């Protein structure tokens, strides 16, 4: 087991790149230093189109960053976001909002159907808004996972971002606030008790839409661009894999596999599959977050230190105490920090956003608890199942080395006393009648040399307790 733990630590260090810099996110509300260049009339314009037609989340933020870099590299003169979304994660939307405000290329948005909630915030950050005849924008109330309005502090934050964004793009900030706050009254536009949402014609009337159209070509013509070259952002295969892996649900599942794999490896000596699963889950968890600038060097190091401390507690120090608790804390911190951006600052060590960090900690802790519960509940059934036996590494135990076989003989040992031939943490070997047997401690840790008694035999494994 000690060797397995060392393999896990070695692979984590070698398979995850530890060179490069953490990517900075754009500071919220940063004012552009230079005005955006508007294409000259009649000139052939390079338009770079970006589809935003799914729930706003970490994958959308990653794609937006990639799109902005590609647009600049290609020399695009206009970025056109083709939007149809009911919203999504406020944190990701705020990152996108800040990046668009800071972009030196003019950004247009074509709301093909919906720009609700987080979609409304992103739309207001664009230089020009265009809508289809059936399009709507607004209804930016922050909701929880059950669709219920979030507490006031979240609504207040959203209102401030909407207001600041509208001010920076030259739109009425009171209307932007009205997209979130039902109590605001705007004479002739909004009455109290309703969250504001505009149709295309209402948005045009109130300065939140520059033109209408049903196709991208009509939208560009509405913007006065008749001679254009259209290119579209297409996610790469690797990008799609990264988007899948950084999805919060998938990240939580990978944490569960990591914890469950470590548990089963400690519980069942000689079995290689759980360790392989834990290593694979760790690489799939950290690698995409590192590549996207979410996980920094020191955040991965925090997790590895926690893993080492936990290993020391399990394999070196009897019982479970401060070292083990510290290991768990470090592991949870490392996993949580890898999920979120750090506040812009020092690229090697910077503090995370407090609210997002708490959410990340909550997700990690819940995943660990679920993994632990499932491991305990299904552990016995899985280890003894035919499927798991086929996945197990089966070594050869020769009689010349002190091993014996025979279920009948081992069953007859129930109630017989012996001595712990190695430390049992909880698995190891015992010596009975001058012969060595694989054994598992019923509870906790049994030190080498302590007298033990066999209490049962399952799956060719003796289970013992200290006398």
Buried (B, 14 or more C-beta within 10 A) or exposed (E): BEEBBEBBBEBBEEEBEEEEEBBBBBEBBEEEEEEEEEBEEEEEBBBBBBBBBBBBBBBBBBBBBBBBEBBBEEEBBBBBBBBBBBBBBBBBBBBBBBBBBBBEBBBBBBBBBBBBBBBBBBBBBBBBBBBBEEBBBBBBBBBEEEEEEBEEEBBEBBBBBBBBBBBBBEBBBBBBBBBBBBEBEBEEBBEEEEBBBBBBEBBBEBEBBBBBBEEBEBBBBBBEBEEBEBBEBEBEEEBEEBBEBBBBEBBBBBBBBBBBBBBBBBBBBBBBBBBBBBBBBBBBBBBBBBBBBBBBBBBBBBBBBBBBBBBBBBBEBEEBEEBBEBBBEBBBBBBBBBBBBBBBEEBEEBEBBEBBBEBBBEBBBEBBEBBBEBBEEEBEEBBEEEEBEEBBEEEEBEEEEBBEEEEEEBEEBEEEEBEBBBBBBBBBBBBBEEBBBBBBBBEEBBEEEBEBBBEBBEEEBBBBBBE
